[in-house]
Amino acid sequence: KGNFWELSLYVGILPLLLAGVALAFQRNKYILISFLLALFGLVYSFGSYSVIFPFFYQVVPFFDSFRAPARFLFVYVFFVAILAGFGLQFLQQKDMLHKEKKWIKRTILFLLGATLVLLFCCSLLLFSRDVSLYEKYILRNSFAIGIDHKSLYLYLVKDVLLAAILFFIASVLFFLRIQQKMSVPLFNICLLLIIFGDLFLYANHFIATKHPQEVFREPEVITVI
């Protein structure tokens, strides 16, 4: 309903992990600036639920002219993409991988642990099917009116399961990369395919495909001619 897709931007699981790699293993002013701006875009997008929104809206000039603070998610996504690029650059460097090998292994263990936690949460959601809590804490806005809540609940379960799968795949890819068992071009191709598939699975719910004749109908004048 409405422009829900515009106010719920999704950057993807692997870009977030790559951004985390950049923040954990690299230090330069560009990463710091990108992180601060991404954090600002995310927090400001919460609108009245944010701590900084009232200050900027009431004090900083021109900020009271913005109609939808949630659109600041575009700022968040842009700078997270920059951070993900720095993270990918780090994983392509052999000398850096050798220096930080111990910490990268710990990161992989963390990803595997997160995978198990997400799978456990997914199993609880799948077998409990308790829609009441989901309706109480998540579906309180106007966009959820007139929508089958059980269907949305199943979408949530699928999303948690997908996140678990992507965490596991990322841990495998990172492990193969630090062990030098995967070349940089193959590593890049795998990441690109996974990110593309993740974003496609997210976005295709918001794209209503129609036959071109339904969208571009011929006017009666053209038909007569």
N, C-alpha and C positions, 0 to 999 in steps of 0.2 A: 504494500500500500504506500502511495506517495513516493517520496524520494528516499526510501529507506536505504537503498544501495549507496547513495551519496553520503549518508551520515554514518555508515558502518564500513569504513574502508578496511581492507585486509591486505597486509603486506606479505603474508606467507610465513610458514614455520622456518624454513631454511634461511631466508634473509635475516630473520631475528637471531638465529643461531650464529650466522656469520657476523652480524653486528656485535653480538656478545664476544666473539673471538677477537674482533678489532679492539673492543674496550678492555679486554683482559690481557692481551699480549702486545699491544702497540701503544706508543705514547707519542703524540704530536699534537700541535695546536688545531689542525684540521679535524681530527677525531674529537677533540674536546668541544670545539665549536659546533660540530654536527650533532654531538650528543646533547648539548644544552638546548639547541634549537628544536631537536626532535622531542626532547622532554617538555619544552615549553608548548609546542604544538599539541602534544597529547594532553597535557594538563589543562590548557586553555580550552580545548575542545569540549571539556566536560560542562562548560557554561556555568550556570548558577550552582552546580555541584562542585565547582572548583574553588580553591582558595585564592588563586590569583585573578580570576575573572572579574570580581567586583572592583578590584583596584584599577585594572586596565580599563574597564568600562566607564568608571566614574572619574578617573584622574587623567589617564593618558589620552591626548587628543586623537580624534578620528576612530578610536576603538569602539565608540558607541554607535558608529555607523554600520558596523557589521551586523547583518540580519541573523545569521546562523553560525554561532561559534563552533559548532561541530565540524564545519568545513575546514577548520584549522587542522583536521586530520590529514589534509593534503600536505601540509608542511611537515607533519610527523613522518608520513610515508616517504617523502622526498629525502629527508635527511637520514632515515633508517636505511634507505637504498645506498646512500653514500657510505655509511658505516659498513654495510654488507660488502661493498666493493673493497674497502680496506681489509676486512676480514678475509676475503677471498685472496687478495694480494698476499697476505701473510701466509696462507696455506700453500701458496705456490713457491715460496722461498725455502730452499733446502737447508741453508744455514740456520735460519730462524727456527725451523722445525726441530733441528738437532739441539739447539739451545734450550728450547721450551718443551722438550719431549715429555718430561715428567708431568708438567702441568696439563699438557694436552691429553695425556692418558687419564688424568683425573677428570678432565672435562668429559671424556668418553664414558667413564664410569658414571658420572653424573647423568649423562644422557640416557644410559641404560637404566639407571634407577628411575629417572623420570618416565621412561617407557613403561616400566612395571607399575608405577603409580597410576599412570593414565589408563592402562589396561584394567587395573583393579577398579578405578572409578567407572570405567565403561561397563564393566560387568555389573556393578551395583546399579547403575542407571538402567541397564538393559533388563535386569531381572526384577527390579523394584517397580518400575513404571509408575512412580509416584509423581503425577503431574501437578498435584496441589502446590508443593513447594516451588516448582518451576513457575507456576502461574503467579504465586505470591511475590517472588523476588525478581523475576525476569520479565514477565509479560504484563507489566503494569502500565505501559505507555499506550498511546492511541493507535500505534501501528499494529498492535496485536488484536485489535477488534475485528471480528468477523473472520478470523483465521482459525483453522483447526489446531488447537493447542497440542493434541496428541501427535500430530504430524511434525510440528515444530520440536517437540520433545525427542522424537526419533531422529530428527536432523541433528540435535545436540549430541545424541549418543554416537551418531556416525562421525561427527566432527571430532569428538574425543578419541574415537578409535583411529581416525585418520591421523590425528596429532601423534598418537602413540607409534603408529607405523612410520611416520616421517622422522620421529626422534630416533627410532631404531636404525633406519636407513642412514641417517646423518652420522650416527655413531660408527656404523660400519665403514662409510666413506672416509671419515676422518681417520679411523684406524688404518685403513689401507694406505692413506696418503702419508701418514707419519712413518709408516713402515717402508715407504718408498716402493710399494707394490702396485701403485697406480700412477700412471703418468699424468702430468699436468693437463694436457689436452683432453684425455679421457675423463679426468676428474671434473673439468669444466663442463664437458658435455653432459655428464650424469647430473651435476647440479642444475644445469639449465633445464634439462628435461623434467626433473622432479619439481622445480619451481614452477615451470609452465603448467604441469599437470595439476599441481596444488591450486594455483590461481584459477585454472579453468574449472576445476571441481567446485570452487567457491562461487565463481561469477556466473556459471551457467544457470543457477537458480533465479537470477534476476533478469535474464535475457529471454524475452518471449519471442520465439521464432514464428514467423508467419510467411505465407506464400506472398511473393512480390505482387501478385494481382490483387491481394487483399489490401495491401498498403498503397499501391500506385494504381488505382482504378482509372480506367479510361473515361473521361467526360463524355456526355452524350453528344456533344458537338463533334468530337473526334470520331466517335462511332458512326455518326451520320456521314461524315466526310469519307 
